[in-house]
Amino acid sequence: MRLALIGTGLIGSSLALAIQKEHPAAHIVAYEQNPVYAALALEQGIVHELAWSVEQACQEADFIFLALPIAASLQVLEQLAVLDLKPGVIISDVGSTKAQVVERAASLFKEKDVSFIGGHPMAGSHKSGPRAADVHLFENAYYILCPTSEVT
């Protein structure tokens, strides 16, 4: 299983650790604009590989997680819509609001073999960045998924 993580802040990095704990064979490739966050995520073993672009991170991904602020997630969705993604890829986000992101994804991926499932983990911390990543952050927390009628 190949997973692309776009954003290595607290939520994205904690999600990567939790996935590795439950699925040790998963290979996580991250794209992060902040070079300090990118280096920390790699050094701490949060991700296995760094990509130099969204496209490079997502090329062969089975799952793509957008761990970004809403405005940035909307921009990345636009980028993903023009890429030749792996058939059947599942894309999700961790944003705090869903309507705008889910609507944009539905329109962008309507004619593609892509499933978008909006997500909102009800977890967090006052800390930020990959240094604050916590493999247990999502334990005993709700993680709301918002599939559309097109997702089976």
ABEGO torsion letter per residue (X at the ends): XBBBBBEABAAAAAAAAAAAAABAABBBBBBBABAAAAAAAAAAGABABBBABAAAAAAABABBBBBBBAAAAAAAAAAAAABBBBBGBBBBBABABAAAAAAAAAAAAAABBBBBBBBBBBBEBABBEAAABBAAAABGBBBBBBBBAABX
